[in-house]
Amino acid sequence: RESAEAAAASPGSGLRPFMYGTHYSNAGVVLYYTVRARPELMLRLQNGKFDAPQRIFHAVGDAWAGVNTSTTDVKELIPEFFEGDGAFLTNA
């Protein structure tokens, strides 16, 4: 099965180039990165349950790889990456 990005790049595919293959949510991205420091906020967003383990943030390298290889992974870096001591990346 061809990815949407590959199909859009194929001449004659009928698909026009696009920016996002899915919706994006800034609040969700912030909670994705800060789940270790503020797990209670993730629980509030997910109706009292953590998201599926494969979708919970666990490594900067994996998050980087995801946004660079998938048209549906549209996370942006949050200000905490540029300011502070990186404490939000450690478990509470």
C-alpha positions as CSV (number, residue, x, y, z in Angstrom):
1,R,0.0,0.0,0.0
2,E,1.5,3.3,-1.1
3,S,1.8,6.1,1.5
4,A,-0.2,9.3,0.7
5,E,3.1,11.2,0.4
6,A,4.5,8.8,-2.2
7,A,1.2,8.8,-4.1
8,A,1.1,12.6,-4.1
9,A,4.6,12.7,-5.5
10,S,3.8,10.3,-8.3
11,P,3.0,11.9,-11.6
12,G,-0.6,11.2,-12.6
13,S,-1.7,10.2,-9.1
14,G,-4.4,12.8,-9.1
15,L,-3.3,13.9,-5.6
16,R,-2.1,17.4,-4.9
17,P,0.8,18.0,-2.5
18,F,-0.4,18.7,1.1
19,M,1.0,19.8,4.4
20,Y,-0.7,17.4,6.9
21,G,-2.1,13.9,6.5
22,T,-3.9,14.3,9.8
23,H,-5.1,17.0,12.2
24,Y,-2.7,18.3,14.8
25,S,-3.3,19.3,18.4
26,N,-1.0,21.6,20.2
27,A,-2.3,20.7,23.7
28,G,-1.8,17.0,22.9
29,V,1.7,17.6,21.7
30,V,2.6,19.5,24.9
31,L,1.2,16.7,27.1
32,Y,3.0,14.1,24.9
33,Y,6.3,15.6,25.8
34,T,5.6,16.5,29.4
35,V,3.9,13.2,30.4
36,R,6.9,12.3,32.6
37,A,6.8,15.6,34.6
38,R,3.0,16.0,34.7
39,P,1.3,12.6,34.3
40,E,-1.9,13.8,35.9
41,L,-2.5,16.1,32.9
42,M,-2.3,13.2,30.5
43,L,-4.8,11.3,32.6
44,R,-7.2,14.2,32.4
45,L,-6.9,14.4,28.6
46,Q,-7.4,10.6,28.2
47,N,-10.4,10.2,30.5
48,G,-8.4,8.8,33.4
49,K,-6.3,6.4,31.4
50,F,-2.8,6.6,29.9
51,D,-2.7,6.4,26.1
52,A,-1.5,3.2,24.4
53,P,2.1,2.5,25.4
54,Q,3.4,2.7,21.8
55,R,2.1,6.2,21.6
56,I,3.5,7.6,24.8
57,F,6.7,9.7,24.6
58,H,9.8,7.7,25.6
59,A,12.7,9.0,23.6
60,V,13.6,12.3,21.8
61,G,15.4,10.3,19.1
62,D,12.3,8.2,18.4
63,A,10.1,11.3,18.3
64,W,12.5,12.9,15.9
65,A,12.5,9.9,13.6
66,G,8.7,9.8,13.7
67,V,8.3,13.4,12.5
68,N,10.9,12.9,9.8
69,T,9.5,9.7,8.3
70,S,5.7,9.9,8.7
71,T,3.3,12.3,7.1
72,T,0.9,11.8,10.0
73,D,3.3,12.7,12.8
74,V,3.1,16.5,13.0
75,K,4.6,17.2,16.5
76,E,6.5,20.4,17.0
77,L,9.0,21.1,19.7
78,I,7.7,22.8,22.8
79,P,9.4,25.8,24.5
80,E,10.7,23.5,27.3
81,F,13.2,22.1,24.7
82,F,14.8,25.6,24.4
83,E,14.6,26.9,27.9
84,G,15.3,25.3,31.3
85,D,17.3,22.3,32.3
86,G,15.4,19.5,30.6
87,A,13.8,18.4,33.8
88,F,10.5,17.8,31.9
89,L,12.2,14.8,30.3
90,T,12.7,13.0,33.7
91,N,10.0,11.0,35.5
92,A,8.1,12.8,38.3
